[in-house]
Amino acid sequence: RSPMVAPFAGAIGAISAPAMLTGKPSPRKLPIPDPEQMSQHIKDFAYYLRVDEVGVGNMPDYAYYASQMAPPLAAYLTKAVPQSVPYGKAPITDKMPYVICMSVQMHLETWLASTGYDSMGVAQSNRCYHAAANAAVIMANYIRQLGYNARAHHFGNYEVLIPACMIACGMGELTRTGDTCANPRIGFRHKTSAVTTDLPLAPDKPIDFGALDFCRVCMKCADNCPGQAITF
């Protein structure tokens, strides 16, 4: 429906190949400050990359998917994934202790002007997916240049569950929507990417700004769900 879908899809696809997301770190580890200072530096760099919200957290093991959705054909050809492993069932093994989440917000005035049946939402969504993906790829590569492992996760290639990572990074709360994370400043108007890494960082703590408590008493979504699929 929207002529903007294909251009953004192509641009995101170009930075979704494994070689863009991960790789071997530099063999020479550069000197870095203590974890607190390093975390602030990482956040400053994220803002330099034009993200709107950033957080650092301990990477929850449960936030990793059980297997890769679809490892590339090259992974089988190079025996990185054994040919006996069914397509889409390759286990995720490169788990790391820290996660950096970066959110790009969708323009509020544009959303308020949208009817929900036009292409404005598509344009905003794709723009933010692309911007968040770019930030993750650059951030992960930067960390590898410092001599540490890092893997980017974005709309074109995830190995982690983004809402769980956001909660670990102190960037929001899970609400009754169930599949996304509400940020206290930009709500649900965001697209978020992540970087998992072993770079020593000082994690932020999960936050409670009352979103879940509000959901427990509001019930509008449950009242208005046509299929009554949302429990009271």
trRosetta pair geometry for C-beta under 8 A, 3 or more apart (Angstrom, degrees):
i j d omega theta_ij theta_ji phi_ij phi_ji
1 5 7.8 85 53 -22 61 133
1 119 6.3 -164 121 -87 98 102
1 122 7.4 170 79 -30 102 160
2 5 5.1 113 78 -29 92 94
2 119 3.7 137 -100 -140 113 123
2 122 4.3 178 10 90 162 152
2 123 6.7 -144 -171 -53 146 79
3 6 7.2 -46 -171 28 50 102
3 7 7.8 39 146 -6 69 108
4 7 6.1 -63 -156 43 48 108
4 8 6.0 33 158 -10 80 113
4 119 6.7 131 22 166 114 122
4 122 6.1 143 70 120 112 105
4 123 5.0 55 66 -100 168 79
4 126 6.0 171 135 56 106 149
5 8 6.5 -76 -157 44 24 100
5 9 5.8 21 158 -21 67 117
5 122 6.2 -48 -72 177 89 129
5 126 6.7 -159 -114 -73 46 152
6 9 5.6 -57 -137 39 29 113
6 10 6.2 30 163 -21 65 106
7 10 6.0 -58 -151 35 27 110
7 11 6.5 23 155 -16 63 108
8 11 5.6 -56 -146 38 35 110
8 12 6.1 32 157 -16 69 106
8 126 3.6 84 111 171 171 123
8 127 7.0 -93 -108 -66 138 42
8 129 7.0 89 165 68 124 111
8 130 5.4 -112 -152 -49 96 128
9 12 6.0 -55 -144 40 29 107
9 13 6.1 33 155 -23 63 110
9 126 7.5 -62 -47 -136 64 123
10 13 5.6 -55 -145 36 29 115
10 14 6.6 36 155 -28 62 102
11 14 5.8 -49 -155 23 31 115
11 15 7.5 2 156 4 60 102
11 130 5.5 24 103 -129 123 127
12 15 6.5 -76 -159 48 36 91
12 16 6.2 47 146 -43 70 115
12 126 7.8 -116 -30 -159 129 83
12 129 6.2 -13 -93 127 142 109
12 130 5.5 -111 -70 -97 92 77
12 133 5.5 108 -132 22 87 171
12 154 7.5 -139 -156 123 101 119
12 155 5.9 -41 -163 82 142 111
12 156 4.5 176 154 -57 97 122
13 16 5.3 -57 -143 20 36 124
13 156 5.9 179 -91 -135 39 134
14 17 7.8 -36 -178 -5 30 101
14 20 7.8 113 135 -67 53 162
15 20 4.7 -162 -159 163 58 154
15 133 5.8 131 90 146 127 115
15 134 6.8 86 63 -91 176 57
15 137 5.1 -72 -179 -61 124 160
15 154 7.7 6 110 60 106 143
15 156 6.7 124 82 46 69 152
16 20 6.7 25 18 60 10 133
16 21 7.3 18 -161 -48 33 115
16 133 7.7 -39 -73 -160 80 136
16 154 7.5 -118 -101 74 81 100
16 156 3.0 -103 -93 138 125 128
16 157 4.4 144 -163 -22 85 112
17 20 5.0 91 61 4 76 103
17 21 7.3 -161 94 -6 40 94
17 72 7.1 35 -143 -67 75 154
17 157 7.8 -166 -34 -42 8 156
18 21 5.6 -69 -145 41 36 108
18 22 6.2 -41 -175 43 75 94
18 72 6.2 -120 -13 8 114 131
18 74 7.9 -137 30 71 128 121
18 75 7.4 104 -26 -65 158 108
18 157 7.6 -157 -77 -176 54 158
19 22 7.9 -87 -122 60 17 55
19 23 6.6 50 -151 -73 55 111
20 137 5.5 -25 163 -136 95 125
20 152 7.4 -60 127 52 75 135
21 137 6.8 -76 -97 -110 49 83
21 140 6.7 5 -172 90 46 164
21 151 5.9 30 151 -163 92 73
21 152 4.5 -127 -144 56 71 91
21 153 7.5 69 -155 -72 120 40
21 157 5.8 -96 -67 95 150 136
22 94 7.3 92 -154 101 157 162
22 140 6.9 -73 -90 163 53 138
22 149 8.0 14 -153 -168 100 83
22 150 7.3 -164 -120 97 72 49
22 151 4.3 -6 -87 -112 113 84
22 152 7.1 -153 -54 21 66 71
23 141 7.8 30 36 -111 122 75
23 144 6.0 54 74 -152 92 164
24 144 7.4 112 108 -163 31 120
25 29 7.9 31 137 -87 127 78
25 143 7.7 -63 -115 124 111 71
25 144 4.4 -140 -111 -151 68 71
25 145 7.8 -122 -156 -34 74 15
25 146 7.6 -46 -161 71 115 57
25 147 5.2 87 152 -167 120 28
25 148 5.5 -180 -122 63 154 12
25 149 5.5 -99 -35 -71 122 47
25 150 7.4 94 -85 8 105 81
26 29 7.3 152 90 -77 94 39
26 30 7.7 32 81 -23 140 92
26 144 6.4 123 -14 149 76 65
26 145 5.4 54 -27 -149 129 34
26 146 7.1 162 34 63 121 15
26 147 4.8 -70 71 -83 92 63
27 147 7.3 -24 114 -126 8 93
28 147 6.0 -103 99 -88 36 121
29 146 7.0 28 -150 148 62 63
29 147 3.1 -179 -104 125 59 161
29 148 7.2 70 -123 -51 100 71
30 145 7.9 12 -6 131 130 69
30 146 5.0 -89 39 -149 110 64
30 147 5.8 170 6 -4 65 117
32 38 5.3 41 164 -95 117 124
32 146 6.4 48 -68 -174 123 127
32 199 7.6 -153 -150 -161 178 99
32 200 7.4 156 92 52 135 100
33 36 8.0 -74 126 68 108 64
33 37 3.6 -50 117 86 139 134
33 38 5.4 -177 69 -52 83 77
33 41 7.1 129 36 -20 121 136
34 37 5.3 85 56 17 72 102
34 38 6.8 -141 97 -8 31 95
34 202 8.0 37 135 -42 84 118
35 38 5.5 -59 -138 40 30 112
35 39 6.1 36 161 -25 67 103
35 200 4.8 -94 -88 143 98 92
35 201 5.3 125 -159 -164 94 13
35 202 4.1 124 129 -45 103 81
36 39 5.9 -52 -151 30 27 111
36 40 6.8 23 152 -13 60 105
36 202 4.5 24 -85 -10 56 154
37 40 5.7 -56 -152 38 35 110
37 41 6.3 38 150 -22 67 105
38 41 5.4 -52 -148 35 34 115
38 42 6.4 38 153 -21 66 102
38 199 6.8 -152 159 155 137 107
38 200 6.5 84 55 90 157 76
38 201 5.9 -118 100 -104 109 64
38 202 7.5 131 59 0 85 86
39 42 5.7 -51 -149 34 32 112
39 43 6.5 31 152 -16 64 105
39 56 4.9 -114 -144 24 107 164
39 201 4.7 103 -82 -162 93 88
39 202 4.6 -94 -16 46 145 83
39 203 7.7 -158 -109 -70 142 23
39 204 7.9 157 -178 -42 140 80
40 43 5.6 -54 -149 38 34 111
40 44 6.3 37 152 -21 66 104
41 44 5.6 -52 -147 35 32 112
41 45 6.3 32 153 -19 65 105
42 45 5.7 -54 -149 36 31 112
42 46 6.4 36 150 -23 64 103
42 54 7.7 -159 125 156 83 135
42 56 6.5 85 83 -76 136 127
42 100 6.0 -111 159 -113 133 141
42 139 7.5 70 -160 -154 91 112
42 199 7.7 136 -76 108 136 143
42 201 6.8 -25 8 -115 151 123
43 46 5.5 -50 -148 32 34 114
43 47 6.6 31 154 -15 65 101
43 54 4.9 164 -133 97 77 128
43 55 7.9 30 -102 -91 110 24
43 56 7.1 -92 -59 -27 99 108
44 47 5.9 -55 -152 37 33 108
44 48 6.4 40 147 -23 64 105
45 48 5.2 -50 -151 33 36 119
45 49 6.6 34 149 -17 64 103
45 139 6.9 131 117 -113 118 88
45 142 6.8 -167 171 122 151 167
46 49 5.6 -57 -155 37 34 110
46 51 5.0 -41 164 39 91 128
46 54 4.0 103 104 -93 154 156
46 100 7.2 -158 -72 170 135 122
46 102 5.1 -151 -156 -107 122 119
46 135 6.5 63 -146 -175 74 123
46 139 6.5 19 -91 -92 81 132
47 50 7.5 57 -180 -76 39 17
47 51 6.4 -91 -94 57 39 77
47 54 6.7 -112 -50 2 75 134
49 102 7.5 -9 83 -161 126 153
49 134 7.3 -173 -177 113 112 92
49 135 4.3 123 135 -122 136 93
49 138 6.0 170 -115 75 135 138
49 139 6.9 -79 -22 -56 163 95
50 104 7.6 34 121 -113 82 108
50 131 6.7 -84 100 -168 111 118
50 135 7.3 -134 60 -79 71 117
51 54 5.6 91 97 -59 133 101
51 102 4.2 -79 -124 -174 164 104
51 103 6.3 108 -177 63 106 37
51 104 5.6 -94 -132 -73 68 75
51 131 7.5 155 -93 141 66 103
51 132 7.0 77 -111 -109 105 69
51 135 5.2 70 -55 -126 112 167
52 103 5.8 -62 64 100 90 82
52 104 5.8 113 4 -129 100 36
52 105 4.5 -28 37 -6 168 100
52 186 6.5 65 121 -45 139 154
52 190 7.2 -131 63 -117 124 111
53 101 8.0 -13 114 115 91 94
53 102 7.3 158 85 -156 57 42
53 103 4.1 1 56 51 102 113
53 105 7.4 82 -7 -46 101 99
53 171 5.9 116 146 -145 125 113
53 183 6.1 -128 -41 -148 176 149
53 185 6.9 166 -81 54 126 124
53 186 6.7 -135 -27 15 132 127
53 190 7.0 -32 30 -125 124 151
54 100 6.9 -4 -169 -177 98 92
54 101 6.8 170 -148 89 50 57
54 102 5.0 -3 -104 -105 88 73
54 103 7.4 -158 -68 21 46 72
54 171 8.0 -86 164 -93 9 127
55 100 7.4 173 88 -153 42 52
55 101 5.2 -2 56 54 88 99
55 166 7.2 92 50 -149 132 55
55 169 3.1 122 107 156 116 106
55 170 5.0 -167 -152 59 141 80
55 171 4.3 -143 1 -53 143 103
55 204 5.0 -79 -164 35 98 147
56 98 6.6 -8 -172 -174 93 112
56 99 7.5 161 -155 85 49 48
56 100 5.5 -18 -103 -103 73 73
56 169 5.9 123 42 -136 8 93
56 201 5.0 -123 -178 157 139 137
56 202 7.0 75 99 78 138 50
56 203 5.4 -135 122 -122 85 50
56 204 5.4 117 61 -5 67 91
57 98 7.1 155 84 -157 39 66
57 99 5.3 -19 65 63 88 93
57 101 7.2 14 10 -4 112 107
57 165 6.8 165 57 -171 132 61
57 167 8.0 86 -120 94 169 44
57 168 3.5 131 150 130 150 87
57 169 3.8 -110 -23 -76 116 55
57 170 6.7 166 -79 -4 108 76
57 203 4.8 67 -140 -154 32 110
57 204 5.9 -55 -77 54 74 79
57 206 7.9 59 -124 -61 129 70
58 97 6.7 -46 -147 170 73 75
58 98 6.6 -61 -115 -106 36 58
58 99 7.6 24 120 19 14 89
58 168 6.0 -115 64 -174 61 118
58 203 4.8 -37 -34 -78 72 169
59 63 6.7 -124 -176 57 71 124
59 64 8.0 51 162 -48 110 96
59 95 7.3 -178 116 -176 136 84
59 96 6.0 77 18 89 160 66
59 97 5.8 166 30 167 106 20
59 98 5.7 144 -23 -163 99 2
59 99 4.1 114 -89 -30 88 102
59 160 7.7 -84 -154 -121 107 141
59 165 7.2 -9 -127 -118 72 92
59 168 6.9 103 -110 129 26 162
59 196 5.6 59 -103 -130 150 101
60 63 4.2 91 73 -10 97 108
60 164 5.7 -95 54 157 135 115
60 165 7.5 -144 27 -87 96 53
60 168 5.4 -152 -22 -73 101 140
61 64 6.3 -43 -173 13 46 109
61 95 6.8 33 -123 -167 79 147
62 164 6.9 -122 98 -169 88 156
63 99 7.7 -40 91 -46 148 163
63 160 5.2 27 138 -163 95 94
63 161 4.7 -125 -158 47 72 93
63 164 3.8 -163 -107 102 108 131
63 165 5.4 131 174 -57 152 75
63 168 7.1 -85 -34 -16 155 138
64 92 5.4 -155 175 94 119 143
64 95 6.0 -60 -64 -106 156 108
64 159 6.3 -9 -147 146 82 87
64 160 5.7 -48 -101 -103 51 72
64 161 7.7 -112 -52 0 7 84
65 68 7.3 113 92 -87 127 27
65 69 7.2 -25 147 -47 166 80
65 92 6.1 105 73 -16 77 144
65 158 7.3 101 -21 121 130 92
65 159 5.8 -120 29 -167 105 51
65 160 7.0 -133 -13 -88 80 21
65 161 7.0 129 -60 -45 73 83
66 91 7.5 -61 158 -126 60 71
66 92 7.3 163 146 16 16 104
67 88 7.0 83 119 149 121 53
67 89 4.9 -24 175 -155 161 39
67 90 5.8 135 -169 67 95 38
67 91 5.5 -62 -109 -96 80 39
67 92 6.4 -175 -123 -18 25 83
68 71 4.6 66 106 -56 148 86
68 88 7.0 -133 100 -149 69 36
68 89 7.8 18 56 86 71 6
68 90 4.4 -9 34 68 116 99
68 91 7.7 21 -4 79 83 5
68 92 6.1 132 -51 -69 74 84
68 159 6.7 -36 -101 -108 74 97
69 88 5.8 -25 171 -141 38 87
69 158 7.7 54 -9 65 127 80
70 87 6.7 18 -133 169 73 90
70 88 5.1 -16 -86 -91 62 81
71 75 4.2 -67 158 52 117 154
71 76 7.2 126 104 -38 114 83
71 80 7.9 -152 177 96 137 107
71 81 5.1 111 105 -37 161 159
71 87 7.6 -136 45 -147 81 62
71 88 7.6 -162 9 -78 71 29
71 90 4.4 22 -25 16 137 149
72 75 5.2 114 65 -9 70 97
73 76 5.9 -57 -166 36 46 107
73 77 6.2 40 144 -18 76 109
74 77 5.3 -57 -140 41 39 112
74 78 5.8 22 165 -7 73 110
74 80 7.8 27 123 23 72 125
75 78 6.5 -59 -138 46 23 97
75 80 4.5 -85 -155 72 71 113
75 81 4.2 44 140 3 106 112
75 90 6.9 -14 131 -89 145 168
76 79 7.5 28 -178 -79 32 30
76 80 7.7 -74 -54 50 20 75
76 81 5.3 -47 -79 73 60 100
76 83 5.6 84 -162 -95 102 73
79 82 6.9 23 -158 -95 70 49
79 83 7.7 -51 -110 -28 67 86
81 85 5.4 -96 173 56 95 137
81 90 4.6 -53 -128 -110 130 132
82 85 5.0 105 70 -12 82 99
85 89 5.7 -154 175 86 86 93
85 90 5.3 77 140 -91 145 69
85 91 7.9 -111 -139 -5 138 76
86 89 4.2 45 70 20 91 132
92 95 6.9 88 131 -61 96 87
92 159 5.2 140 -125 -167 139 118
94 149 7.3 -140 -177 175 112 137
94 151 6.4 116 110 -43 126 146
95 196 7.4 -76 -155 167 44 147
96 99 7.7 133 88 -68 99 67
96 149 6.2 -159 -98 101 132 115
96 150 7.7 25 -68 -107 177 40
96 151 7.1 166 -2 18 133 105
96 196 4.3 139 50 155 117 98
96 197 5.4 173 146 78 152 5
96 198 4.9 -116 -149 -53 106 75
97 198 6.0 73 24 -116 95 67
98 196 7.0 150 85 -156 50 55
98 197 5.3 -36 74 69 101 78
98 198 7.0 141 22 -106 97 23
98 199 6.6 -86 58 62 141 69
98 200 7.9 142 -27 -131 147 18
98 201 4.8 109 -146 37 158 121
98 203 6.7 -152 -128 -76 95 101
99 160 7.1 159 -122 -167 137 169
99 165 4.9 -108 144 -149 152 107
99 168 6.3 63 55 90 125 131
99 169 6.5 -100 98 -62 96 108
99 194 5.5 -12 -172 -171 105 118
99 195 7.0 154 -156 79 56 45
99 196 5.2 -26 -99 -99 78 68
99 197 7.6 144 -96 20 31 73
100 139 6.5 -127 93 154 143 146
100 169 7.3 96 -143 -112 29 136
100 194 6.5 151 78 -159 52 62
100 195 4.5 -6 54 55 105 97
100 197 6.8 15 -6 11 106 120
100 201 7.6 -169 -69 -97 96 172
101 162 7.3 118 -128 -159 115 80
101 165 5.2 149 -73 129 119 104
101 166 5.1 158 -171 -95 169 63
101 169 4.4 -151 21 15 118 164
101 171 5.6 -109 89 -3 135 154
101 192 5.7 5 -174 -177 101 119
101 193 7.5 165 -151 87 56 39
101 194 5.0 -25 -99 -100 67 86
102 132 6.1 168 101 -144 94 83
102 135 5.0 -119 117 118 155 138
102 136 6.5 -165 42 -68 124 78
102 139 7.1 165 -24 -24 146 156
102 192 6.6 160 81 -152 41 70
102 193 5.5 -15 61 62 94 84
102 194 7.4 171 18 -87 73 36
102 195 7.8 34 -5 -5 110 98
103 132 6.9 -14 -135 -107 27 122
103 166 7.6 57 -59 -117 119 120
103 171 6.7 153 -19 -178 130 140
103 183 6.6 -174 101 -64 176 154
103 186 7.0 175 133 60 135 142
103 190 4.1 -1 -172 -174 115 136
103 191 7.1 149 -151 73 67 33
103 192 4.4 -29 -94 -94 79 92
104 128 4.3 -177 97 -151 110 86
104 131 4.5 116 -111 93 170 121
104 132 4.7 -135 5 -59 113 89
104 135 7.4 163 -50 -2 113 139
104 190 6.4 144 70 -154 37 77
104 191 5.6 -19 59 59 92 85
104 192 7.7 177 18 -83 63 44
105 108 7.8 -9 152 -44 119 82
105 128 7.1 -111 102 -118 10 134
105 186 4.4 -113 -109 -146 124 150
105 189 5.3 44 -161 115 85 97
105 190 5.1 -44 -98 -92 57 81
106 110 7.2 -106 162 71 85 116
106 111 6.0 85 123 -55 112 121
106 124 4.2 69 -151 165 110 120
106 125 6.8 -8 -97 -74 134 48
106 127 7.8 118 -116 67 77 104
106 128 5.4 -75 -74 -36 78 147
106 189 4.4 -119 50 -175 93 88
106 190 6.7 -143 -4 -76 81 28
106 191 7.3 82 -49 -15 96 90
107 110 4.0 60 90 14 111 116
107 111 6.6 171 90 -14 58 85
107 124 6.1 -126 29 -122 85 117
108 111 5.8 -61 -152 37 31 109
108 112 6.3 28 155 -19 68 106
108 189 6.6 30 -86 -176 70 174
109 112 5.6 -53 -147 36 33 112
109 113 6.5 29 154 -17 64 107
110 113 5.8 -62 -152 38 32 109
110 114 6.6 40 149 -35 65 102
110 120 5.7 -168 170 -176 95 117
110 123 8.0 -102 172 85 141 111
110 124 5.7 160 109 -76 136 128
111 114 5.6 -47 -151 17 36 117
111 120 7.4 171 -97 132 38 119
111 121 7.4 69 -118 -97 76 77
111 124 6.6 13 -69 -48 85 178
111 189 6.3 -94 -36 -117 162 124
113 120 6.7 -156 90 -136 92 170
114 118 5.8 -141 -147 52 79 108
114 120 4.0 -144 -96 75 108 133
114 121 5.5 105 -165 -48 158 85
114 124 8.0 -89 -51 0 145 135
115 118 5.4 89 37 -10 96 101
116 121 6.9 42 -125 -32 42 141
118 121 7.3 125 77 4 67 84
119 122 4.9 -51 -163 41 68 118
119 123 5.9 72 139 -27 84 100
120 123 5.7 -57 -150 36 32 111
120 124 6.3 27 156 -15 67 108
121 124 5.9 -57 -146 40 30 108
121 125 5.9 30 158 -20 66 111
122 125 5.8 -58 -143 38 26 111
122 126 6.1 18 163 -12 64 111
123 126 6.3 -60 -144 40 23 104
123 127 6.2 25 158 -21 62 110
124 127 5.9 -57 -146 34 27 111
124 128 6.4 16 161 -11 64 110
125 128 6.2 -68 -153 40 25 103
125 129 6.2 26 154 -20 65 109
125 191 6.7 115 -157 -62 59 130
126 129 5.5 -50 -142 35 33 114
126 130 6.3 32 159 -18 65 106
127 130 6.0 -62 -155 37 27 109
127 131 6.3 22 153 -16 65 110
128 131 5.6 -52 -140 39 35 110
128 132 6.0 33 160 -17 67 107
128 190 6.9 -158 176 -163 145 40
128 191 3.7 136 123 22 107 121
129 132 6.1 -60 -146 40 25 107
129 133 6.2 27 155 -21 63 110
129 154 7.3 122 -175 172 74 101
129 155 4.2 2 -161 -14 112 160
129 191 4.8 -100 -73 178 55 158
130 133 5.7 -56 -146 36 29 113
130 134 6.4 32 156 -21 64 104
131 134 5.8 -51 -150 32 30 112
131 135 6.6 30 153 -19 62 105
131 191 7.6 113 58 73 89 118
132 135 5.7 -54 -151 35 33 113
132 136 6.5 32 153 -19 66 105
132 154 6.0 163 114 -134 89 110
132 155 7.3 91 78 -18 113 103
132 191 4.9 -141 -3 111 144 93
132 192 6.0 -157 -150 -136 149 13
132 193 4.0 158 155 -14 97 105
133 136 5.8 -56 -149 35 32 109
133 137 6.4 29 157 -17 67 107
133 152 7.7 86 -161 161 61 126
133 154 3.7 122 -110 162 79 158
133 155 5.8 -75 -66 28 117 91
133 156 6.1 55 -127 7 143 106
133 193 5.7 157 -84 -82 39 145
134 137 6.0 -59 -148 37 29 108
134 138 6.3 22 159 -12 66 110
135 138 6.1 -61 -147 41 27 106
135 139 6.0 27 157 -21 66 112
135 193 6.2 154 71 55 96 133
136 139 5.7 -56 -141 38 28 111
136 140 6.2 26 161 -18 65 108
136 152 3.9 121 142 -152 98 104
136 153 6.5 -109 -172 51 150 42
136 154 4.8 180 44 -56 148 112
136 193 3.7 -106 -44 141 132 135
136 194 6.5 30 -120 57 127 22
136 195 5.5 178 -151 -60 80 90
137 140 6.1 -56 -147 36 26 108
137 141 6.4 22 156 -15 61 110
137 152 4.8 5 -85 -90 47 175
137 154 7.2 -52 -40 -7 86 140
138 141 5.9 -60 -148 39 30 110
138 142 6.2 34 154 -24 65 107
139 142 5.6 -55 -149 33 29 114
139 143 6.6 27 155 -17 64 104
139 150 7.3 -128 124 168 74 144
139 152 7.0 126 63 -97 88 101
139 195 5.0 -117 106 -43 119 155
140 143 5.9 -55 -151 35 32 109
140 144 6.5 31 151 -18 64 105
140 150 4.0 -175 -150 128 71 111
140 151 6.0 10 -140 -168 137 4
140 152 4.0 -113 -12 -49 146 89
140 195 4.8 -164 -73 -132 86 116
140 197 7.4 -163 -123 -74 72 108
141 144 5.6 -54 -150 37 34 112
141 145 6.5 38 150 -23 65 102
141 150 7.6 -122 -37 83 19 126
141 152 8.0 -13 -26 -37 74 124
142 145 5.6 -53 -154 31 33 114
142 146 6.9 34 147 -20 62 101
142 150 8.0 -22 64 59 59 165
143 146 5.5 -51 -157 30 39 115
143 148 5.2 -63 165 73 91 103
143 149 7.8 -11 125 98 112 21
143 150 3.8 92 79 -39 129 151
143 195 6.9 140 3 160 144 139
143 197 5.3 -62 162 -124 161 142
143 199 5.2 -100 -154 -41 117 139
144 147 7.7 92 -178 -46 35 9
144 148 6.8 -112 -98 71 35 51
144 149 7.1 26 -100 -127 82 25
144 150 5.3 -120 -48 36 81 103
146 199 6.8 48 85 -109 137 122
148 197 6.0 58 131 -175 119 104
148 198 5.5 -151 -170 74 102 78
148 199 4.2 116 111 -74 166 79
149 197 6.3 168 95 -146 63 59
149 198 4.9 44 49 18 101 108
150 195 5.5 2 -171 179 105 109
150 196 7.0 164 -150 84 53 46
150 197 4.1 -4 -102 -99 83 102
150 198 7.9 -129 -65 21 60 63
150 199 6.8 8 -71 -18 107 112
151 159 7.1 -15 134 35 138 133
151 195 6.8 160 76 -156 41 61
151 196 5.0 -8 55 56 96 94
151 197 7.5 -175 20 -70 61 60
152 157 7.9 66 102 80 86 105
152 193 6.9 -2 -172 169 89 121
152 194 7.7 149 -160 88 47 48
152 195 5.5 -27 -101 -101 57 82
153 157 7.1 -119 -137 104 51 66
153 158 4.9 62 -170 -130 100 62
153 159 5.8 -112 -105 33 117 71
153 160 5.0 -15 -141 30 174 102
153 162 7.4 -170 121 -80 120 88
153 193 6.3 168 88 -169 60 74
153 194 4.4 -8 59 65 112 91
153 195 7.1 -174 17 -81 79 31
153 196 6.8 52 -17 -11 118 95
154 157 6.6 32 57 49 69 67
154 158 7.1 -143 59 -73 16 76
154 193 4.0 -12 -98 -120 88 117
154 194 7.7 -178 -69 29 56 56
155 158 7.5 2 -111 -44 15 103
155 191 6.9 -16 -55 -176 124 121
155 193 7.4 -75 -17 -87 71 94
158 161 7.9 85 163 -79 132 30
158 162 7.1 -78 -131 -41 136 96
159 196 7.8 -71 75 6 112 139
160 164 7.5 -126 170 67 91 105
160 165 5.6 58 144 -49 130 131
160 194 5.7 -67 70 74 138 148
160 196 6.6 144 -44 -47 143 123
161 164 4.5 49 94 18 109 115
161 165 6.8 164 87 -15 56 89
162 165 5.5 -60 -147 39 35 113
162 166 6.2 38 157 -24 70 103
162 181 7.5 -125 124 2 82 120
162 192 5.2 141 -177 89 129 110
162 193 7.6 -66 -116 -114 124 20
162 194 6.1 -168 -116 -23 79 121
163 166 5.6 -52 -147 33 33 113
163 167 6.6 34 155 -19 65 102
163 172 7.9 -80 -149 85 74 120
163 174 6.1 81 165 -95 123 96
163 179 6.8 -169 -23 172 150 34
163 180 5.7 -160 -84 -142 123 23
163 181 4.2 163 -137 -42 81 100
164 167 5.8 -51 -151 33 33 112
164 168 6.6 33 151 -18 63 106
165 168 5.6 -56 -151 37 34 112
165 169 6.3 25 153 -14 67 111
165 194 4.9 -8 139 -103 163 150
166 169 5.7 -64 -147 43 31 107
166 171 4.4 -87 -168 69 84 115
166 172 5.2 -3 143 39 120 106
166 181 4.2 178 83 67 143 170
166 183 7.7 -88 -179 -77 132 90
166 192 6.1 9 -75 158 121 169
167 170 7.9 47 179 -65 31 23
167 171 7.4 -94 -70 50 22 73
167 172 6.5 -75 -83 77 60 68
167 173 6.9 73 -112 -116 97 33
167 174 6.2 -22 -74 -31 136 93
167 181 6.2 -146 -51 -122 81 131
167 206 5.5 14 168 -121 76 109
168 203 7.5 -53 159 -167 88 128
168 206 6.6 -43 -112 -71 26 94
169 203 7.6 -111 -114 -160 52 87
169 204 5.6 53 -175 56 50 117
170 204 3.7 -98 17 132 135 120
170 205 5.4 66 -79 75 123 37
170 206 5.6 -151 -89 -104 65 20
170 207 4.9 85 -157 -26 77 98
171 181 6.8 63 99 133 93 139
171 183 5.8 -35 162 -110 80 97
171 192 7.8 132 121 -124 153 146
171 204 8.0 87 -42 87 71 146
171 207 7.7 140 -4 19 10 119
172 181 4.0 114 92 156 134 102
172 182 5.1 173 -169 81 115 40
172 183 4.3 -72 -81 -84 117 51
172 184 6.8 -168 -108 -20 67 66
172 207 7.3 4 -69 58 8 110
172 211 7.6 7 -175 8 77 159
173 181 6.8 152 69 -160 21 78
173 182 5.5 -23 61 59 76 95
173 207 7.0 -99 -55 88 90 79
173 208 6.7 77 -87 -120 129 48
173 209 6.5 -146 -17 38 127 82
173 211 4.1 165 70 52 133 126
173 212 5.4 -119 163 -30 132 95
174 178 7.4 43 -178 -121 103 25
174 181 6.1 -51 -82 -107 58 71
174 182 7.7 137 -116 14 11 85
174 212 6.9 37 79 -81 64 113
175 178 7.8 -76 89 -33 53 40
175 180 8.0 -20 41 80 93 73
175 182 5.0 44 -20 -13 124 127
175 211 5.1 -83 -82 151 107 112
175 212 6.2 -150 -107 -87 58 60
175 214 8.0 -26 -130 71 114 97
175 215 4.9 164 -161 -62 86 144
176 215 4.3 172 -21 -166 106 130
176 221 5.6 172 108 52 129 144
176 222 7.5 -74 174 -41 150 94
176 230 6.6 66 168 -160 116 125
177 180 5.3 -34 111 44 136 91
177 182 7.6 129 17 -48 126 99
177 188 7.2 95 -34 -96 170 139
177 221 7.6 -146 -79 -111 58 166
180 188 5.8 64 123 -134 138 105
181 192 7.6 -14 49 9 118 157
182 187 5.8 -31 -151 -153 84 51
182 188 6.0 -44 -104 -60 70 77
182 211 4.8 168 77 -144 139 158
183 186 4.8 11 80 53 128 78
183 187 6.2 -51 56 2 75 9
183 188 7.8 161 18 -68 81 28
183 190 6.1 47 1 -4 138 145
184 207 7.2 -69 -27 117 129 144
184 209 4.4 61 -96 25 123 175
184 211 7.7 -129 -87 -44 73 116
186 189 5.0 -107 168 65 92 93
186 190 5.3 89 109 -51 130 110
187 190 7.8 164 80 -9 51 95
197 201 7.6 77 84 -16 114 126
208 212 7.6 -61 -141 29 87 109
210 213 4.9 -60 -156 47 64 116
210 214 5.7 71 144 -29 85 100
211 214 5.7 -56 -152 33 29 112
211 215 6.5 30 151 -21 64 105
212 215 5.5 -49 -149 33 36 115
212 216 6.7 44 151 -28 64 100
213 216 5.7 -49 -156 24 34 116
213 217 7.3 6 157 1 62 105
214 217 6.6 -78 -160 45 33 92
214 218 5.6 32 156 -32 75 117
215 218 5.8 -52 -126 30 30 112
218 221 7.7 51 108 4 110 83
219 222 4.9 -55 -163 45 75 113
219 223 5.6 80 136 -28 88 100
219 232 6.3 26 -132 -129 119 85
220 223 5.6 -57 -145 38 32 113
220 224 6.0 3 166 2 68 116
221 224 6.4 -72 -141 50 24 93
221 225 6.1 44 158 -51 64 100
221 230 5.4 -52 123 111 96 175
222 225 5.9 -34 -140 2 28 117
222 228 7.8 47 -171 -144 69 60
222 230 4.2 -128 -98 103 70 109
222 231 6.8 -47 -120 97 126 17
222 232 5.2 135 161 -82 157 68
225 228 5.6 136 94 -88 104 25
225 229 5.5 -124 162 37 139 72
225 230 4.6 155 -34 15 156 105
